[in-house]
Amino acid sequence: MKIISNPSLRRWERLAQRPTLRQEKLIKTVQKIFSEIRKKGDKAVLKYSTKFDYPSQISFPVEKEIIDKSSDALSEQLKRAIDLAKHNIEIFHLAQREEVRKVETTKGVFCWRESRPIEKVGIYVPGGSAPLFSTVLMLAIPAKIAGCKEIILCTPPNGYGEIHPAILYTANLTGVNRIFAVGGAQAIGAMTFGTESIPKVDKIFGPGNQYVTTAKMVASLYGTAIDMPAGPSEMLIIADETCNPSFVAADLLSQAEHGPDSQVILLSNNKKVAKEVNEKLEEQLFALPRKEIAEEVLKNSRAIVFDTLEECMAFSNFYAPEHLILAVENPNLLARKVVNAGSVFLGNYSCESAGDYASGTNHTLPTNGYAKAYSGVSLDSFIKKITFQQLSEEGLLQIGPAIEVMAETEHLYAHKNAVTLRLGEIMSKRLIDNNNEPNI
């Protein structure tokens, strides 16, 4: 990685840029795919699926028999590992449940909020050279805990029309209702509009390449909600002289191997650290099966040296990384200054891989700077929070006059009248009750 020392503030914008395709080209391509799917349904989806994934494909649903047999293709060691991850992810997300709390804002006026599950959700799982079955865990588990009635999954088939058995096994284990062998923007389009085979969903979840990310953004224009803009993976590490350069290099490469449009950034207050990490990157790179992908990513990545850790953190908050590792002497102290990040890993032994697989936190996180405004997926992502209120006669008497004044000032006289009629009835009833009271 190229090492840059003390860049001025005016250079930060350029240094924080991700390696992306032209947005206009992406949107135009996705809009064309969506338009065809909306008009032609399965026929259009099949056109793009055979073009990009499996040339001989004739249908999308994965048969139950194939799903059930997926277990046989996995080692017991892998199944135990998936069970461990499932257990920890369930614990973390179950803890996110909230109790209903009724609040009396004024005497006789009660307000509260209750959660309801999103009924139909779609999970997108990238396939290809790195079948991300861990994403199934991260999305299907909170969906199930939330109580979503229908959970469907789309994932691209390989060149032989197959889906990796680990994806099928994990989907079956976590309660996915139906699985479809389709990927890319065409999968997002199918879940947005619904086709003869693939149902329309209320919300789409899951990461993907730049085409999938753009497709999700376009889907939101057609009334289908999305979790967040979750595109190509990225990582930023802040390291000081107490870090282990081998660990730092390994973490950088763990993200660099995701895909050629990923990005990794190293920040340090020590130029020697940057040089040592670069040396370890060279050593470890040649042992990776996905060496060519990682090399491509490193071309679009950089190491930046600042005078202080405070400056490193300032740049990190400006960059807003998906993953942030604090490999410093006192990570908990520095963590107090984190403002923008998807998920944070503290200390030399908190590798990002733990969050990707088995610590319990969710690995579906905002990328491309969206961590400035978005959170990662959580239980809340699969529920709607509905507010309730209940007013007694006394409650309406307390706040009714204020409502009348405010509504009249906004020239919304029907709003005012809805209150005035009720207040009139309450006062009439009370007047009658008072008149009927016996004289003593």
MARTORPA-762562 format. One line per field, with one value per residue (C-alpha): residue number from 0; residue in one letter; x, y, z. Coordinates in steps of 0.2 Angstrom, whole numbers. Layout:
<atoms>
i	NUM, ... $
aa	A, ... $
east	X, ... $
north	Y, ... $
up	Z, ... $
</atoms>
This chain:
<atoms>
i	0, 1, 2, 3, 4, 5, 6, 7, 8, 9, 10, 11, 12, 13, 14, 15, 16, 17, 18, 19, 20, 21, 22, 23, 24, 25, 26, 27, 28, 29, 30, 31, 32, 33, 34, 35, 36, 37, 38, 39, 40, 41, 42, 43, 44, 45, 46, 47, 48, 49, 50, 51, 52, 53, 54, 55, 56, 57, 58, 59, 60, 61, 62, 63, 64, 65, 66, 67, 68, 69, 70, 71, 72, 73, 74, 75, 76, 77, 78, 79, 80, 81, 82, 83, 84, 85, 86, 87, 88, 89, 90, 91, 92, 93, 94, 95, 96, 97, 98, 99, 100, 101, 102, 103, 104, 105, 106, 107, 108, 109, 110, 111, 112, 113, 114, 115, 116, 117, 118, 119, 120, 121, 122, 123, 124, 125, 126, 127, 128, 129, 130, 131, 132, 133, 134, 135, 136, 137, 138, 139, 140, 141, 142, 143, 144, 145, 146, 147, 148, 149, 150, 151, 152, 153, 154, 155, 156, 157, 158, 159, 160, 161, 162, 163, 164, 165, 166, 167, 168, 169, 170, 171, 172, 173, 174, 175, 176, 177, 178, 179, 180, 181, 182, 183, 184, 185, 186, 187, 188, 189, 190, 191, 192, 193, 194, 195, 196, 197, 198, 199, 200, 201, 202, 203, 204, 205, 206, 207, 208, 209, 210, 211, 212, 213, 214, 215, 216, 217, 218, 219, 220, 221, 222, 223, 224, 225, 226, 227, 228, 229, 230, 231, 232, 233, 234, 235, 236, 237, 238, 239, 240, 241, 242, 243, 244, 245, 246, 247, 248, 249, 250, 251, 252, 253, 254, 255, 256, 257, 258, 259, 260, 261, 262, 263, 264, 265, 266, 267, 268, 269, 270, 271, 272, 273, 274, 275, 276, 277, 278, 279, 280, 281, 282, 283, 284, 285, 286, 287, 288, 289, 290, 291, 292, 293, 294, 295, 296, 297, 298, 299, 300, 301, 302, 303, 304, 305, 306, 307, 308, 309, 310, 311, 312, 313, 314, 315, 316, 317, 318, 319, 320, 321, 322, 323, 324, 325, 326, 327, 328, 329, 330, 331, 332, 333, 334, 335, 336, 337, 338, 339, 340, 341, 342, 343, 344, 345, 346, 347, 348, 349, 350, 351, 352, 353, 354, 355, 356, 357, 358, 359, 360, 361, 362, 363, 364, 365, 366, 367, 368, 369, 370, 371, 372, 373, 374, 375, 376, 377, 378, 379, 380, 381, 382, 383, 384, 385, 386, 387, 388, 389, 390, 391, 392, 393, 394, 395, 396, 397, 398, 399, 400, 401, 402, 403, 404, 405, 406, 407, 408, 409, 410, 411, 412, 413, 414, 415, 416, 417, 418, 419, 420, 421, 422, 423, 424, 425, 426, 427, 428, 429, 430, 431, 432, 433, 434, 435, 436, 437, 438, 439 $
aa	M, K, I, I, S, N, P, S, L, R, R, W, E, R, L, A, Q, R, P, T, L, R, Q, E, K, L, I, K, T, V, Q, K, I, F, S, E, I, R, K, K, G, D, K, A, V, L, K, Y, S, T, K, F, D, Y, P, S, Q, I, S, F, P, V, E, K, E, I, I, D, K, S, S, D, A, L, S, E, Q, L, K, R, A, I, D, L, A, K, H, N, I, E, I, F, H, L, A, Q, R, E, E, V, R, K, V, E, T, T, K, G, V, F, C, W, R, E, S, R, P, I, E, K, V, G, I, Y, V, P, G, G, S, A, P, L, F, S, T, V, L, M, L, A, I, P, A, K, I, A, G, C, K, E, I, I, L, C, T, P, P, N, G, Y, G, E, I, H, P, A, I, L, Y, T, A, N, L, T, G, V, N, R, I, F, A, V, G, G, A, Q, A, I, G, A, M, T, F, G, T, E, S, I, P, K, V, D, K, I, F, G, P, G, N, Q, Y, V, T, T, A, K, M, V, A, S, L, Y, G, T, A, I, D, M, P, A, G, P, S, E, M, L, I, I, A, D, E, T, C, N, P, S, F, V, A, A, D, L, L, S, Q, A, E, H, G, P, D, S, Q, V, I, L, L, S, N, N, K, K, V, A, K, E, V, N, E, K, L, E, E, Q, L, F, A, L, P, R, K, E, I, A, E, E, V, L, K, N, S, R, A, I, V, F, D, T, L, E, E, C, M, A, F, S, N, F, Y, A, P, E, H, L, I, L, A, V, E, N, P, N, L, L, A, R, K, V, V, N, A, G, S, V, F, L, G, N, Y, S, C, E, S, A, G, D, Y, A, S, G, T, N, H, T, L, P, T, N, G, Y, A, K, A, Y, S, G, V, S, L, D, S, F, I, K, K, I, T, F, Q, Q, L, S, E, E, G, L, L, Q, I, G, P, A, I, E, V, M, A, E, T, E, H, L, Y, A, H, K, N, A, V, T, L, R, L, G, E, I, M, S, K, R, L, I, D, N, N, N, E, P, N, I $
east	0, 6, 11, 5, 11, 1, -11, -19, -38, -42, -35, -46, -61, -50, -42, -59, -66, -71, -67, -84, -91, -100, -117, -126, -121, -126, -143, -146, -142, -152, -167, -167, -167, -181, -192, -191, -194, -209, -217, -211, -208, -200, -195, -185, -177, -172, -164, -152, -149, -144, -133, -123, -124, -131, -133, -145, -156, -175, -182, -178, -186, -174, -183, -185, -176, -160, -161, -163, -148, -137, -132, -124, -112, -105, -93, -98, -85, -93, -110, -104, -96, -112, -122, -110, -112, -131, -131, -121, -131, -147, -141, -136, -152, -164, -156, -162, -181, -189, -203, -218, -218, -234, -231, -244, -239, -253, -266, -278, -267, -257, -245, -234, -226, -227, -217, -224, -214, -212, -223, -213, -194, -182, -164, -150, -135, -120, -113, -100, -82, -86, -103, -107, -118, -113, -125, -139, -136, -135, -151, -163, -160, -166, -180, -186, -184, -194, -208, -208, -221, -212, -193, -187, -169, -161, -144, -135, -132, -114, -110, -117, -134, -129, -130, -117, -123, -118, -130, -144, -141, -140, -156, -165, -158, -163, -181, -180, -197, -191, -175, -173, -157, -156, -144, -138, -149, -162, -165, -168, -180, -189, -192, -197, -211, -214, -215, -224, -211, -203, -215, -214, -208, -210, -191, -175, -159, -142, -125, -119, -108, -111, -125, -134, -132, -139, -153, -158, -158, -169, -180, -184, -191, -204, -210, -200, -190, -171, -160, -146, -134, -123, -111, -92, -84, -71, -60, -51, -38, -30, -13, 0, 17, 9, 0, 5, 10, 6, -12, -15, -9, -20, -35, -32, -31, -47, -57, -46, -50, -69, -69, -59, -71, -67, -55, -44, -36, -22, -20, -6, 4, 20, 28, 38, 21, 15, 31, 31, 13, 17, 31, 19, 6, 19, 23, 5, -2, 7, 0, -18, -28, -37, -21, -26, -41, -32, -18, -31, -39, -22, -20, -35, -30, -18, -9, -9, 2, -4, 6, -7, -21, -33, -30, -31, -48, -54, -50, -59, -75, -73, -71, -85, -79, -90, -77, -66, -52, -43, -26, -19, -13, -29, -43, -57, -51, -50, -67, -75, -71, -79, -93, -95, -93, -103, -95, -79, -66, -56, -38, -26, -36, -53, -51, -65, -67, -75, -89, -91, -95, -97, -96, -114, -115, -122, -110, -123, -116, -117, -103, -97, -98, -116, -111, -113, -132, -136, -134, -130, -144, -152, -168, -176, -172, -186, -199, -210, -214, -232, -237, -253, -262, -278, -286, -299, -312, -301, -286, -295, -301, -282, -275, -291, -290, -272, -276, -290, -279, -265, -277, -286, -269, -264, -282, -286, -304, -309, -295, -301, -319, -315, -309, -323, -337, -330, -327, -344, -351, -340, -346, -364, -363, -355, -368, -382, -374, -372, -390, -396, -386, -398, -399, -394 $
north	0, 18, 27, 45, 57, 71, 75, 92, 93, 98, 81, 71, 71, 62, 50, 45, 41, 23, 13, 15, 14, 29, 30, 36, 20, 9, 17, 16, -2, -7, 4, -6, -23, -17, -11, -28, -38, -27, -30, -48, -56, -73, -72, -56, -63, -79, -69, -60, -75, -86, -72, -69, -85, -101, -102, -118, -112, -115, -111, -102, -112, -124, -140, -146, -162, -153, -142, -157, -166, -151, -157, -172, -162, -153, -159, -161, -148, -135, -139, -137, -120, -114, -120, -110, -94, -96, -98, -82, -72, -77, -72, -55, -51, -58, -45, -31, -35, -20, -20, -10, 6, 16, 34, 46, 62, 72, 66, 55, 54, 38, 35, 20, 10, -8, -18, -28, -39, -34, -48, -52, -50, -55, -59, -57, -68, -65, -81, -83, -87, -83, -90, -80, -93, -82, -69, -81, -82, -63, -60, -75, -76, -58, -60, -76, -68, -53, -65, -61, -73, -75, -76, -79, -80, -76, -81, -84, -101, -106, -110, -128, -121, -126, -116, -119, -133, -122, -108, -121, -129, -113, -106, -122, -122, -103, -105, -98, -102, -102, -102, -95, -98, -80, -66, -49, -34, -46, -54, -37, -33, -49, -46, -28, -32, -50, -63, -79, -88, -76, -66, -48, -43, -28, -26, -32, -36, -41, -35, -36, -29, -11, -17, -25, -10, 1, -11, -10, 9, 9, -4, 9, 21, 8, 6, -8, -4, -9, -12, 1, 4, -11, -13, -18, -22, -10, -9, 5, 1, 13, 6, 13, 6, -7, -16, -33, -29, -47, -46, -29, -36, -51, -40, -29, -44, -52, -38, -36, -54, -50, -43, -31, -16, -18, -6, -6, 9, 9, 24, 26, 39, 30, 28, 13, 4, 8, 1, -15, -18, -16, -29, -41, -38, -44, -59, -65, -60, -74, -87, -82, -92, -76, -67, -58, -51, -44, -37, -27, -20, -15, -4, 6, 6, 17, 19, 37, 43, 57, 65, 59, 46, 60, 65, 47, 46, 62, 55, 39, 48, 58, 41, 32, 15, -1, -10, -1, -9, 0, -9, 4, 4, 10, 5, 9, 27, 30, 22, 36, 47, 36, 45, 36, 17, 2, -10, -7, -20, -15, -21, -33, -49, -42, -47, -42, -60, -63, -51, -58, -75, -79, -66, -62, -45, -42, -41, -33, -15, 2, 5, 19, 32, 28, 24, 43, 41, 22, 8, -10, -23, -27, -34, -17, -19, -32, -24, -8, 2, 8, 21, 20, 33, 33, 48, 48, 62, 70, 68, 77, 91, 94, 95, 99, 118, 118, 107, 119, 134, 126, 119, 135, 144, 132, 135, 116, 119, 101, 96, 109, 103, 85, 91, 104, 92, 80, 94, 100, 82, 80, 97, 93, 76, 84, 98, 85, 75, 90, 95, 78, 78, 78, 94, 91 $
up	0, -4, 12, 14, 27, 36, 21, 23, 26, 8, 2, 14, 2, -11, 1, 7, -10, -14, -30, -38, -55, -63, -54, -69, -79, -64, -62, -81, -82, -66, -72, -89, -79, -68, -82, -91, -75, -71, -88, -91, -74, -74, -92, -90, -74, -83, -97, -85, -74, -89, -96, -80, -70, -76, -95, -94, -81, -83, -66, -49, -35, -25, -22, -4, -8, -13, 3, 14, 6, 9, 26, 19, 9, 25, 38, 56, 60, 49, 56, 74, 69, 61, 77, 88, 78, 77, 96, 99, 86, 94, 111, 105, 95, 108, 120, 108, 112, 121, 134, 131, 142, 144, 148, 155, 147, 155, 167, 157, 142, 139, 125, 121, 107, 102, 89, 75, 63, 44, 36, 21, 20, 6, 10, -3, -1, -13, -21, -34, -28, -10, -5, 10, 21, 36, 29, 30, 49, 51, 42, 45, 63, 68, 55, 64, 81, 75, 70, 51, 43, 26, 24, 6, 0, -17, -21, -38, -44, -50, -68, -65, -58, -40, -24, -11, 1, 16, 10, 9, 25, 35, 27, 32, 49, 52, 46, 28, 20, 1, -8, -26, -37, -44, -40, -45, -49, -57, -40, -32, -46, -44, -25, -28, -41, -38, -53, -57, -46, -34, -22, -19, -2, 10, 13, 6, 16, 11, 4, -14, -27, -34, -46, -31, -20, -34, -37, -19, -20, -35, -27, -13, -27, -31, -13, -7, 9, 11, 25, 20, 6, 9, -5, -7, 9, 18, 33, 42, 55, 67, 74, 85, 90, 102, 88, 80, 62, 57, 65, 56, 39, 41, 45, 30, 19, 26, 18, 3, -2, -3, -20, -32, -27, -9, 0, 16, 25, 38, 49, 61, 71, 68, 50, 56, 60, 42, 34, 45, 41, 22, 24, 32, 19, 6, 16, 19, 2, -8, 3, -1, -14, -18, -20, -37, -29, -14, -25, -35, -19, -12, -27, -22, -3, 7, 23, 30, 44, 55, 70, 83, 86, 88, 70, 65, 73, 65, 48, 52, 57, 41, 31, 41, 39, 38, 50, 61, 71, 85, 87, 100, 118, 125, 113, 125, 128, 109, 106, 115, 100, 87, 79, 62, 60, 56, 69, 80, 86, 101, 104, 96, 98, 92, 73, 61, 57, 74, 69, 52, 59, 77, 90, 89, 82, 64, 50, 38, 39, 30, 18, 6, 20, 24, 42, 45, 45, 45, 58, 54, 54, 70, 77, 74, 56, 55, 65, 64, 79, 80, 92, 102, 113, 124, 131, 145, 146, 159, 147, 133, 144, 149, 131, 121, 122, 117, 102, 97, 97, 87, 74, 72, 70, 56, 48, 50, 56, 54, 66, 79, 77, 81, 98, 100, 98, 111, 123, 121, 124, 140, 147, 143, 152, 167, 167, 167, 180, 191, 189, 194, 210, 225, 235, 253 $
</atoms>
